[in-house]
Structures are given as structure tokens and as C-alpha cells.
Amino acid sequence: MKLYYMAGACSMVPHTALEWTGKPYQAEGVSLAQTKTPDYLKLNPQGAVPLLVDGDLVLPQNVAILAYLDARFPEARLFGSDSLEGKARAWRWLAFMNADVHKAFSPLFHAPDYARDETFKNAMQQAARESILRMLGQADAQLANQPFLGDAISVADVYTYVILRWCRSLKLDLSALTHLGPYHERVSANPGVQAVVAQEGVKP
Ligand SMILES: N[C@@H](CCC(=O)N[C@@H](CS)C(=O)NCC(=O)O)C(=O)O
């Protein structure tokens, strides 16, 4: 099984999931430029990571990869629970981080071409920051009474961890969200997360 990843990207989530399975796997780091080469685009026309190759299966998209790994390795408890309800509680947060919070970073990572006007670009980026903070407020509230977003640590927490790293690098002010700091440390302390941080050569 082989995972293509970019250091510090959302591919850290399936990378950690592979660590949690305890099974052998290969991880190949690619640059942004490599994801746009014809060879890579043949594998993933979206030109993005993560990408999992398992025999004949060539699978992009975090949620597809995580669902596949969970079904193949149920004993790894990637969703922090064995029960349907418990898994659903983690899925809800994974979906939120992947589909809603992640997407809100787009104007900060790559301001679109139509935002060449500085005033417009700044207003758009400020709105993105506010939207991210508002959404992370939902996670902060959930973490007031429990250590992880679901019943136990899960891939939803790893996704949130990746997003918190991006917030730090973009200097978003999370000081009002008081549960997120200790939570970041808790997820950082997970051995699978630590192994991926070391392999990808990024800061925790
Ligand atoms: N919906 C996709 C999103 C994947 C995605 O946005 N990956 C980013 C890294 S976090 C990427 O590869 N971006 C390439 C680019 O910006 O061109 C998924 O969940 O797998």
C-alpha cells in the first residue's frame, strides 16, 4: 500500500491512519509541482494529495481513503469506536473539517486571480479568517467537556490537528478558543501523529 503525501498537508490524516493500522506501507512525499506532472495527473486528475494506491485500487480523496482503511482494518479503530453511533459521531467532525473548515482556507493559501485588487483581497481573506474562527468555535465548545471530538481519538482529531497547524502558520488568533491549545498538545502526543510529524519533517 502506498500513500502520496505533501509535508504538512491534509494527507497527514490518512498518513496517521496508516500508522495506526500498524501494517507496512510506503509513503512518498511529493511537492506541489509534482502533483501537476502528467504522470501524477494520470493517477489523480485533481492534482492533489492524498492519493492511496493499493494493488489495482487508485484512490484520491481523504474521506474515501479513510473509509477504505477503516473497512480494511477495523481493529485500528480509526473512528475511535466500534459502535455505529460512536463512529458516526467522529464522522460528523471529519466531514465538517474536510468539507467546511478546510475549504475556508482557500483564499488564504491561494487568493484567486479575480482578487487582484488589494482591498478586495484583504476583505476576502479577513472574511475567511473570521469564518474559520467561527467554525473552530464549534470544535472548541465540543472540547469543553471531552478530550477528543468523538468518543476517543480518531481521524477527525487528526484532521483538526492539521487545521490547527495551518492556523498557527497563518498566525490566526485562537486565544479566545481556550480548549484548542491543550487539545492540540493532546493530539500531538499521540504516537502515530508523532511518527508522521517525524517522517514528514514538519513541526508538531
Ligand atoms: N477534497 C480533497 C482535498 C485535497 C486537497 O485539497 N489537498 C491539497 C493539500 S491539503 C492539495 O493537494 N492541493 C494541491 C493544490 O493546491 O494544487 C480531499 O479531501 O482529499
The ligand as an SDF file (V2000), in Angstrom:
LIG
                    3D

 20 19  0  0  0  0  0  0  0  0999 V2000
  -11.1690   17.0670   -1.1240 N   0  0  0  0  0  0  0  0  0  0  0  0
   -9.7800   16.6900   -1.1720 C   0  0  0  0  0  0  0  0  0  0  0  0
   -8.9210   17.9100   -0.8790 C   0  0  0  0  0  0  0  0  0  0  0  0
   -7.4770   17.5890   -1.1070 C   0  0  0  0  0  0  0  0  0  0  0  0
   -6.6190   18.8440   -1.0420 C   0  0  0  0  0  0  0  0  0  0  0  0
   -7.1010   19.9830   -1.0390 O   0  0  0  0  0  0  0  0  0  0  0  0
   -5.3090   18.6240   -0.9780 N   0  0  0  0  0  0  0  0  0  0  0  0
   -4.3780   19.7380   -1.0040 C   0  0  0  0  0  0  0  0  0  0  0  0
   -3.3780   19.6160    0.1220 C   0  0  0  0  0  0  0  0  0  0  0  0
   -4.1420   19.8440    1.7140 S   0  0  0  0  0  0  0  0  0  0  0  0
   -3.6300   19.7090   -2.3190 C   0  0  0  0  0  0  0  0  0  0  0  0
   -3.1000   18.6810   -2.6960 O   0  0  0  0  0  0  0  0  0  0  0  0
   -3.6060   20.8360   -3.0190 N   0  0  0  0  0  0  0  0  0  0  0  0
   -2.9800   20.9080   -4.3010 C   0  0  0  0  0  0  0  0  0  0  0  0
   -3.0980   22.2980   -4.8610 C   0  0  0  0  0  0  0  0  0  0  0  0
   -3.2910   23.2460   -4.0860 O   0  0  0  0  0  0  0  0  0  0  0  0
   -2.9660   22.4440   -6.0730 O   0  0  0  0  0  0  0  0  0  0  0  0
   -9.5060   15.5950   -0.1460 C   0  0  0  0  0  0  0  0  0  0  0  0
  -10.1330   15.5960    0.9110 O   0  0  0  0  0  0  0  0  0  0  0  0
   -8.6560   14.7160   -0.4130 O   0  0  0  0  0  0  0  0  0  0  0  0
  1  2  1  0
  2  3  1  0
  2 18  1  0
  3  4  1  0
  4  5  1  0
  5  6  2  0
  5  7  1  0
  7  8  1  0
  8  9  1  0
  8 11  1  0
  9 10  1  0
 11 12  2  0
 11 13  1  0
 13 14  1  0
 14 15  1  0
 15 16  2  0
 15 17  1  0
 18 19  2  0
 18 20  1  0
M  END
$$$$
